[in-house]
């Protein structure tokens, strides 16, 4: 640098690109740390903002996890559709047993399992809680049942197979456990879409909440913003710490949302397992995948940035036209 | 250094702050812009710092026509100016050092270079021992000197001051003016808007006098 007393014009402020870059990076670091410090300096009011963000995001994410679990459950059933074939009561067990081979040879049948009336009664006694009531019966009221697994899982071919089985003289009644699954899946589709729209609205709420917090921050730093602009600070320079504030709000809110979702999952897992046990299902409730958690955090951070961007582009322009 | 060509500034409410004002300031000159409040002194400084744009006419600074500078370029233009305000516009949440460093920080100067230049500016204004203090703990005269240090820290070729002695007693006012004269002596062009006529006459620099937005003396 030349003698400090020598005045220089525009050339005095030509700064090397490398300097500019390192100053830019250091201002990023400075802004990031400073804005986090400002949030920590007012923990209560900022915790409020983060909590609002956290709760707003935890709601749709929890619903999403529940819906995913129901979907997994129904998908499980859907993948292995079964047709229960109830035989007529008057068919002797010997001919009932023989029917198995016949069923096996029907096209589209993958496997056949015979459930005798005795074993069905035993199962009832074990799991159904009907033990006492069953003692009152003189004879076994249950029919012989074949559980037929079709090769193809799609609804049309299973329905066709069921009709074919119904036509057999020994068969009293055929039950497909497919119809209600289809209905459930349709309901799930609606629920999923609802969660999506609901989540979208809540995300919008998050953006506006953070935009409002940033607007307050801008009001609080009005003096500073005016002075920085007067001494040649660019809009980007002024905006940077505010964008970092938004980013932190989003990220901290996202972390709170994650904690809330994990709490919800924790509270629901035990009763869900009990329910699964009642249905003798080996179903294991799914938690939140790490990838989903990361998506949650990045979305919340992005929403924070968007809120800050919204607030700064609206309110910094107003300060722009003002003079001290 | 500065050229006003038939500049008129009319505000949206119809008030004409400047009417057809033309004048010239040479490079290295020191001038006073005088007049009662509302005469248009501040408007001239606002046009020079691009806080306002003229309704008619042209302002040229260091060969640059200010009407060709778009909003995005304004920060870069301002980095070549030094500005001193009546209420000095210091930030009370940071030290004297950080206040003076601000113009260099926004310009992306390296931290080591900032420290060197800030200390040089503070030294020049006799504030080196106060660099860690908060502005609120300083006297009015010291606060104004911090404002001047901030204005000169980026070594501007043009120094603009709007009523820099407005809140100071005569002794401090004379001291502040001496500082401006020092900078002028080493080649800085200085424009001071003031209504302190006694001080102006004593210092004997050219006076550009305004009355109700019209230039009446000193073009």
Interface residues (C-beta under 8 A of the other chain):
Chain A: X1 X4 X5 X6 X7 X8 X9 X10 X12 X13 X15 X19 X20 X22 X23 X24 X26 X27 X223 X224 X226 X227 X228 X229 X230 X231 X232 X233 X234 X235 X237 X320 X323 X324
Chain B: X46 X49 X51 X52 X62 X71 X75 X76 X77 X78 X79 X80 X83 X85 X87 X89 X90 X91 X93 X102 X103 X105 X106 X107 X108 X109 X110 X111 X113 X116 X117 X120 X124 X150 X154 X155 X156 X157 X183 X186 X187 X188
